[in-house]
């Protein structure tokens, strides 16, 4: 039996929204650690949410600071070389 397709829309019920946030955050952290391990890349993430007073830093503050410092020290053209924003990202899928 397959999974049901999730409709991406704002979740009105605060309890359902918080539960979904926790579940997806756990999955995000797992995927980030898998990417770091499998591809031997340096990874850091800062997650700000309305459910916590302070932002969550993954894996920890020292690693995140060093990763973002290395990024900021790169020349501008190298920083933006592989950046993709929502506006200029290619749309994948079937055009109907």
N, C-alpha and C positions, 0 to 999 in steps of 0.2 A: 504494500500500500504506500503510495507516494504522499509527499507533503502537500498541504494546501498552499496555493500562492498567496503571499501576504500583500495586502493592499497597503501601499505606503501613503499613509495619511496621519495627521495628528491624532493621537489617542486622547479622547476627551476625559475618560475616567482616570483620575489621578492615581488610584491604586494599580490599575492595569498598566498605566504608563510607567510607573516606578518599577514594577515587576519586569516589564519589557526592557527597561533601561539596564537593570541589574543583570539580566540574562544576556543581553547583547554586549554589555561591557565585559563580562566574563569571556564571551566568545572572541571579542576583539583582542583582549589581552593574550589569550591562548594563541591566536593567529599571529600576533606580533612576536611572541616568543618563538613560535615555529619558524617564522621568517628569519629571525635573528640566528637561530641555530642551524637551519638547513642551508642558508645562503651566506653565512658568516658575514653579516652586515651589522653596522652600528645602528642602533635603533633607540629612539626615545620618544615618549609621547606625554603630553600634558592634557589632562581632561578636566574641564570645568563643567560642573553640573549644578543644578539648583538643589540637589539632594545632599551636597556636602558644603561645608563652610569654606574649606581650602581646596584648591585644585589637586587632583590625583596626579602623581608623577610616576611614570613607568620607565625604566626599572627602579631608579632612585634619583634623588636630587643631583648628586655629584655626576653621574653618568649623563643625565639630561643637560646639565650646564655645560659639560665638556663637548657634547655632541652639537648643541646649538652654537657654542662659541666657535667650533671648527667651521660650521656652516656660515656664520657671519663673517669669518675671516676670508672666505672664498671671494674671488672677484665677482662683480655683479652678473656678468654673462654666464659664469658657471653656476651661480645660485639659481638663476632662472631657466637654465638649459632644459631641465626636464619637468619643470613645474606645469601643472595643468589646473586651470580654474574651471568652475562650472560653465562659464560663458564660452570658453574656447575648447572644451572637451568634445571629442567626437562622440556622436550618439551611436550606440550600438543597438541593434535590434531590428525588427522588421517594420518597415514603413507601411502602415495600412491605410 
